[in-house]
Amino acid sequence: MDSGPRWLILNRCIDDEGGDTSVADAKTTAASCTSSGKPFSISFGIAAPPACCSLHFHWLDGSTPGDSDGKQSKSEPGDVHVIAGHDDALLIQMRMRRVLNPNVQSGQPATTTTFDDYFLYEAGGGAARPPSLSLLPGFYIPVQSGYRSHCDPTPRFRYLSMENTGILRRGKDDDDDDLVLCMLRIGRDREWIVKRVPIVEHCREGSSELLQQPWHWWLSFIAHAAVPVGNRFLCWVDYNSGFIVCDMADEETPKLRYVPLPATKLRYRRCRCTLGAAGADAVRFVSVTPPPCSSFNVTIWTLTLSTEEATTWVKDVVLDCDEIWKWRLPNYGRLPHDKHLEYPLVSSDDPDVICFRMEGMAVQINTRSKKLLSVIPSGSRDQHKLRDISIAAKLRW
């Protein structure tokens, strides 16, 4: 079996704008059916980092992702997304249109609605276990499980987004002092389980205490990304302030803790920061100094995760372009001095390796040794569209 790259960067959406090119590889193909019975397949093009692997989608009845009537039309990249990933599993969202009045008279507009299907893609690991694609059950929860005070018990469909949804692979009363955590147990019954979990704050001073007014704090928290760490932790990060870490060591009573980010006075710009896994029980925060300070200045902190006691961020690495230009480090002459490193992404294989985008290029650097590992041309996709298009993954086919 061809193991391929040890880790991959996946396009989250179908790329029809000339991104980092790689054609679909047949061994990555898996097929399934939508909730309305339409057959389709998903596959990927494989390319080593810092290039992105392309996402490919095909209706097996000849239509395209945006179709509601089976007729051929232009593929719409926004209809299929990779929402989250961990190990060899990906959570994929498909947005569909459904015609509500199919018998409408000719010349009158049809009434349509949109709905989402969610699928679990598992890479498998070779011919003995080929890739699979499974439709997940609809996620309906009563409003009373949320923060609304009227507590409407009617189940409502919950839409999952790439900002607040993560997946993690693992072989009381009505008080508002908690947060809803949703998990899907993959087994014979495939049912969603809703748990209400208290939040503990990780204070900057090093102490830990229960939040006294959690919803005042929670309403200011905006999830920008979900990050799995090892097979035990799942983090939701707000790049303006901090992150919530969920400890799944005990699945019956998972624990949540809020941890501030190391830098103060943060102003979120997706192109300048990221949080990634650093082994089985630590996270790495990468911050790129904004212009006009310099063409780039990268600072990296590491934090060991624990829900039993407070831990401290450790500043591990500072990558200063002025130092690089001064000492003329090997291969850096290929980088323009007037461009900025942006969109950092921590390697799933080695947390010292960070991939960046630099106008027209994709760059891979070992920040510990300061070695420039790779520079390749990047796709033509506009820089402002790069915010959510890629995700680090470890897949084996």
C-alpha positions as CSV (number, residue, x, y, z in Angstrom):
1,M,0.0,0.0,0.0
2,D,1.3,3.5,-0.9
3,S,1.2,5.4,2.4
4,G,1.5,8.8,0.7
5,P,2.3,11.9,2.6
6,R,2.5,11.5,6.4
7,W,0.1,14.4,6.8
8,L,-2.1,16.4,4.5
9,I,-3.6,19.8,4.0
10,L,-7.2,19.4,2.6
11,N,-9.3,22.0,0.8
12,R,-12.5,22.3,2.8
13,C,-14.6,23.0,-0.3
14,I,-14.7,22.1,-4.0
15,D,-12.1,24.2,-5.7
16,D,-12.9,25.4,-9.2
17,E,-10.7,28.4,-9.1
18,G,-7.4,26.8,-9.9
19,G,-6.1,26.0,-6.4
20,D,-3.1,23.8,-5.6
21,T,-3.7,21.3,-8.3
22,S,-4.0,17.5,-7.7
23,V,-6.4,15.2,-9.6
24,A,-8.7,12.8,-7.8
25,D,-7.1,9.6,-6.7
26,A,-9.3,6.6,-7.2
27,K,-8.2,4.9,-3.9
28,T,-9.7,7.8,-2.0
29,T,-13.2,7.5,-3.5
30,A,-16.2,6.6,-1.3
31,A,-19.9,6.7,-2.2
32,S,-23.2,7.2,-0.4
33,C,-26.7,8.5,-0.8
34,T,-28.3,11.7,0.5
35,S,-31.3,11.7,2.8
36,S,-33.5,12.0,-0.3
37,G,-31.8,9.0,-1.9
38,K,-29.5,10.7,-4.5
39,P,-26.3,8.7,-5.0
40,F,-22.9,10.6,-5.1
41,S,-19.2,10.0,-4.4
42,I,-16.4,12.0,-2.7
43,S,-12.7,11.7,-3.5
44,F,-9.5,13.7,-3.0
45,G,-6.4,14.5,-4.9
46,I,-3.3,13.7,-2.9
47,A,-0.4,16.3,-2.7
48,A,2.3,16.7,-0.1
49,P,2.3,19.8,2.1
50,P,2.5,22.8,1.7
51,A,0.3,22.1,-1.3
52,C,-3.5,21.6,-0.7
53,C,-5.3,18.3,-1.6
54,S,-8.3,19.0,-3.7
55,L,-11.8,17.9,-2.8
56,H,-13.9,16.2,-5.6
57,F,-17.6,15.6,-5.7
58,H,-19.7,13.8,-8.3
59,W,-23.4,12.9,-8.5
60,L,-23.6,9.4,-9.7
61,D,-26.8,10.1,-11.6
62,G,-25.1,12.9,-13.6
63,S,-26.4,16.0,-11.9
64,T,-24.4,18.5,-9.9
65,P,-24.3,19.5,-6.2
66,G,-26.8,22.4,-6.5
67,D,-29.4,20.5,-8.5
68,S,-32.8,19.8,-7.1
69,D,-34.4,18.4,-10.3
70,G,-31.5,16.3,-11.7
71,K,-30.7,18.7,-14.6
72,Q,-27.1,19.5,-15.4
73,S,-25.9,22.8,-14.1
74,K,-22.6,24.5,-13.0
75,S,-21.1,23.0,-9.9
76,E,-21.4,25.2,-6.9
77,P,-18.3,24.9,-4.5
78,G,-20.3,26.2,-1.5
79,D,-22.6,23.1,-1.5
80,V,-20.1,20.6,-0.2
81,H,-17.7,21.3,2.7
82,V,-15.3,19.5,5.0
83,I,-16.5,20.7,8.4
84,A,-14.0,18.9,10.7
85,G,-11.4,16.2,10.8
86,H,-9.5,14.0,13.2
87,D,-7.2,11.0,12.4
88,D,-8.7,9.2,9.4
89,A,-12.2,10.6,9.8
90,L,-13.8,13.7,8.2
91,L,-17.2,15.3,8.8
92,I,-18.6,16.5,5.5
93,Q,-21.6,18.8,5.0
94,M,-23.8,18.9,1.9
95,R,-26.3,21.6,1.4
96,M,-29.3,20.7,-0.8
97,R,-32.3,22.4,-2.3
98,R,-35.7,20.9,-2.0
99,V,-38.7,22.0,-4.2
100,L,-41.8,22.5,-2.0
101,N,-44.3,22.8,-4.8
102,P,-43.1,20.4,-7.5
103,N,-46.5,20.6,-9.4
104,V,-46.3,24.3,-9.9
105,Q,-47.7,25.5,-13.3
106,S,-45.3,26.4,-16.1
107,G,-44.1,30.0,-15.9
108,Q,-44.5,30.3,-12.1
109,P,-41.5,30.2,-9.8
110,A,-41.0,27.1,-7.7
111,T,-40.7,27.4,-4.0
112,T,-37.5,25.9,-2.6
113,T,-35.9,25.4,0.8
114,T,-32.4,24.4,1.8
115,F,-31.4,21.6,4.2
116,D,-28.1,20.0,5.2
117,D,-27.0,16.4,5.2
118,Y,-23.9,15.4,7.2
119,F,-21.6,12.5,6.4
120,L,-18.7,10.7,8.1
121,Y,-15.9,9.9,5.7
122,E,-13.4,7.3,6.9
123,A,-10.2,6.8,4.9
124,G,-10.0,3.1,5.7
125,G,-6.3,2.2,5.2
126,G,-5.9,0.1,2.1
127,A,-7.7,-2.5,-0.1
128,A,-8.7,-4.6,3.0
129,R,-10.6,-1.6,4.4
130,P,-11.5,0.9,1.6
131,P,-12.8,4.4,2.3
132,S,-16.4,4.6,3.6
133,L,-19.0,7.4,3.6
134,S,-21.9,7.2,6.0
135,L,-25.0,9.5,6.3
136,L,-25.4,10.7,9.9
137,P,-28.8,11.1,11.5
138,G,-30.4,14.5,11.7
139,F,-29.5,16.5,14.7
140,Y,-32.7,17.6,16.5
141,I,-32.6,19.0,20.0
142,P,-35.2,20.9,22.1
143,V,-34.6,24.6,22.5
144,Q,-34.7,24.1,26.2
145,S,-31.3,22.5,25.9
146,G,-29.9,25.8,24.8
147,Y,-29.8,29.2,26.5
148,R,-33.2,30.6,25.5
149,S,-35.3,31.3,28.5
150,H,-38.7,30.3,27.1
151,C,-37.6,26.6,27.0
152,D,-39.6,25.5,23.9
153,P,-39.5,21.7,24.1
154,T,-40.0,21.3,20.4
155,P,-36.9,19.7,18.8
156,R,-35.2,21.9,16.3
157,F,-32.7,21.0,13.6
158,R,-29.1,22.0,14.5
159,Y,-26.8,23.2,11.7
160,L,-23.2,22.4,12.2
161,S,-20.5,24.8,11.1
162,M,-16.7,24.6,10.7
163,E,-16.3,27.3,13.3
164,N,-17.9,25.5,16.3
165,T,-18.0,21.8,15.3
166,G,-15.2,19.3,15.9
167,I,-14.9,15.5,15.9
168,L,-12.7,13.5,18.2
169,R,-12.0,9.8,17.5
170,R,-11.9,7.6,20.6
171,G,-11.6,3.5,20.2
172,K,-29.6,18.4,37.1
173,D,-31.5,21.2,37.2
174,D,-32.2,24.0,34.7
175,D,-29.4,26.4,35.9
176,D,-27.6,28.1,33.1
177,D,-24.2,27.5,34.5
178,D,-23.2,25.0,31.9
179,L,-22.7,24.5,28.2
180,V,-24.3,22.0,25.8
181,L,-21.8,19.6,24.3
182,C,-23.1,17.3,21.6
183,M,-21.6,14.0,20.6
184,L,-22.5,11.3,18.2
185,R,-21.8,7.7,19.3
186,I,-21.0,5.7,16.2
187,G,-22.5,2.3,16.8
188,R,-25.4,0.2,15.8
189,D,-28.0,2.7,16.9
190,R,-26.2,5.9,15.7
191,E,-28.0,8.3,18.0
192,W,-27.1,11.8,19.2
193,I,-26.6,12.3,22.9
194,V,-27.0,15.7,24.5
195,K,-25.0,16.5,27.7
196,R,-25.0,19.6,29.8
197,V,-21.4,20.2,31.0
198,P,-20.2,22.9,33.5
199,I,-17.3,25.2,32.5
200,V,-14.3,25.9,34.8
201,E,-12.3,29.0,34.1
202,H,-8.5,28.9,33.8
203,C,-7.5,32.2,35.3
204,R,-4.5,34.2,34.2
205,E,-3.2,34.3,37.8
206,G,-3.0,30.5,37.8
207,S,-6.0,29.7,39.9
208,S,-9.1,27.9,38.8
209,E,-12.7,28.6,39.8
210,L,-16.2,28.1,38.7
211,L,-17.6,30.9,36.6
212,Q,-20.1,32.9,38.6
213,Q,-21.7,34.6,35.5
214,P,-20.9,32.1,32.7
215,W,-23.5,33.4,30.2
216,H,-22.1,37.0,30.4
217,W,-18.8,35.5,29.5
218,W,-20.2,33.0,27.0
219,L,-22.1,35.5,25.0
220,S,-18.9,37.3,24.2
221,F,-17.2,34.1,23.1
222,I,-17.1,33.5,19.3
223,A,-15.9,30.2,18.2
224,H,-13.5,30.6,15.2
225,A,-12.3,27.0,15.0
226,A,-12.5,23.6,16.6
227,V,-9.2,21.7,17.2
228,P,-8.9,18.0,18.2
229,V,-5.8,17.2,20.3
230,G,-4.7,13.5,20.7
231,N,-7.7,11.2,21.3
232,R,-8.7,12.9,24.5
233,F,-9.1,16.7,24.0
234,L,-11.3,18.9,21.8
235,C,-10.8,22.7,21.8
236,W,-13.0,25.6,20.6
237,V,-10.9,28.7,20.1
238,D,-11.9,32.4,20.1
239,Y,-8.8,34.2,18.7
240,N,-9.9,37.4,20.4
241,S,-9.6,35.9,23.9
242,G,-9.0,32.2,24.6
243,F,-10.3,28.7,24.1
244,I,-12.5,26.1,25.7
245,V,-11.0,22.7,26.1
246,C,-13.1,19.6,26.6
247,D,-11.5,16.6,28.4
248,M,-13.0,13.4,27.2
249,A,-11.0,11.1,29.5
250,D,-14.3,10.2,31.1
251,E,-17.0,10.2,28.4
252,E,-19.8,10.0,30.9
253,T,-18.7,13.2,32.7
254,P,-16.7,15.3,30.2
255,K,-15.0,18.4,31.6
256,L,-14.8,21.9,30.0
257,R,-12.2,24.5,30.9
258,Y,-11.7,28.1,29.6
259,V,-8.1,29.1,29.0
260,P,-7.0,32.6,27.9
261,L,-4.6,32.9,25.0
262,P,-1.0,34.0,25.8
263,A,-1.1,37.3,23.8
264,T,-3.0,40.3,25.2
265,K,-5.1,42.8,23.3
266,L,-5.7,40.3,20.4
267,R,-7.7,41.5,17.4
268,Y,-8.8,38.5,15.4
269,R,-7.5,38.2,11.9
270,R,-7.5,34.6,10.6
271,C,-4.5,35.3,8.4
272,R,-2.3,36.0,11.5
273,C,-2.9,33.3,14.1
274,T,-3.8,29.7,14.6
275,L,-4.2,27.1,17.3
276,G,-3.0,23.5,16.6
277,A,-2.3,20.2,18.3
278,A,1.3,19.7,19.7
279,G,1.3,16.0,20.4
280,A,-1.3,14.1,22.4
281,D,-1.8,16.5,25.3
282,A,-0.6,20.0,24.3
283,V,-1.6,22.9,22.0
284,R,0.5,25.3,20.1
285,F,-0.5,28.9,19.4
286,V,1.1,30.7,16.4
287,S,0.9,34.5,16.0
288,V,2.2,36.5,13.1
289,T,3.0,40.1,13.8
290,P,0.9,42.3,11.6
291,P,2.4,44.8,9.1
292,P,3.9,47.3,8.9
293,C,6.2,46.0,11.7
294,S,8.1,43.8,9.3
295,S,7.6,41.3,6.4
296,F,7.1,38.7,9.1
297,N,7.7,38.0,12.8
298,V,6.3,34.7,14.1
299,T,5.9,33.9,17.8
300,I,4.9,30.4,19.0
301,W,3.7,29.4,22.4
302,T,3.0,25.9,23.8
303,L,0.5,24.9,26.6
304,T,0.1,21.4,28.2
305,L,-3.5,20.6,28.7
306,S,-4.9,19.7,32.1
307,T,-8.3,20.0,33.7
308,E,-6.9,19.2,37.2
309,E,-4.6,22.2,37.6
310,A,-3.7,25.4,35.9
311,T,-0.7,25.4,33.5
312,T,1.3,28.2,31.9
313,W,1.9,29.1,28.3
314,V,5.6,28.7,27.3
315,K,7.1,30.9,24.6
316,D,8.9,28.3,22.5
317,V,10.1,30.0,19.3
318,V,10.4,33.5,17.7
319,L,11.0,33.6,14.0
320,D,12.2,37.1,13.1
321,C,12.7,38.0,9.4
322,D,15.3,40.6,10.3
323,E,17.5,37.8,11.8
324,I,16.9,35.6,8.8
325,W,17.9,38.3,6.3
326,K,20.9,39.3,8.5
327,W,22.3,35.8,8.7
328,R,21.3,34.8,5.2
329,L,19.9,31.5,6.2
330,P,19.7,28.9,3.4
331,N,16.8,29.0,0.9
332,Y,15.2,32.2,2.4
333,G,16.5,34.1,-0.6
334,R,13.6,32.6,-2.5
335,L,11.2,34.7,-0.4
336,P,10.4,38.3,-1.2
337,H,11.4,40.8,1.5
338,D,8.3,42.9,1.0
339,K,5.7,40.2,1.4
340,H,4.1,38.8,4.6
341,L,3.7,35.2,5.9
342,E,0.0,34.6,6.5
343,Y,-2.5,31.8,7.3
344,P,-0.3,29.6,9.6
345,L,-1.2,26.0,9.8
346,V,0.5,23.6,12.3
347,S,1.6,20.3,11.0
348,S,-0.4,17.2,12.2
349,D,2.9,15.3,12.2
350,D,5.4,17.6,13.7
351,P,4.2,20.7,15.6
352,D,7.5,22.5,14.9
353,V,6.6,22.5,11.2
354,I,4.3,25.4,10.2
355,C,2.8,26.0,6.7
356,F,2.1,29.5,5.6
357,R,0.8,31.4,2.6
358,M,2.8,34.2,1.1
359,E,1.3,36.0,-1.9
360,G,1.5,33.6,-4.8
361,M,3.4,30.9,-2.8
362,A,2.9,28.2,-0.2
363,V,5.7,27.9,2.4
364,Q,6.7,25.2,4.9
365,I,9.2,26.1,7.7
366,N,10.6,24.1,10.6
367,T,10.3,26.9,13.1
368,R,12.5,25.1,15.7
369,S,15.6,24.8,13.4
370,K,14.5,27.8,11.3
371,K,15.0,25.7,8.2
372,L,12.9,26.6,5.1
373,L,11.6,23.2,4.0
374,S,9.6,24.0,0.9
375,V,8.4,26.8,-1.3
376,I,5.9,26.1,-4.1
377,P,3.5,28.2,-6.2
378,S,0.1,28.5,-4.7
379,G,-3.3,28.6,-6.5
380,S,-4.9,31.6,-7.9
381,R,-7.7,31.8,-5.3
382,D,-7.9,35.3,-3.8
383,Q,-6.2,35.8,-0.5
384,H,-9.4,36.9,1.3
385,K,-11.0,33.6,0.4
386,L,-8.2,31.6,2.2
387,R,-9.7,32.1,5.6
388,D,-11.5,28.8,5.9
389,I,-10.5,26.7,2.9
390,S,-7.9,24.4,4.4
391,I,-7.7,21.9,7.2
392,A,-4.8,19.7,8.5
393,A,-5.4,16.0,8.5
394,K,-3.7,12.6,8.8
395,L,-5.3,10.2,6.4
396,R,-4.2,6.8,5.2
397,W,-5.5,5.2,2.1
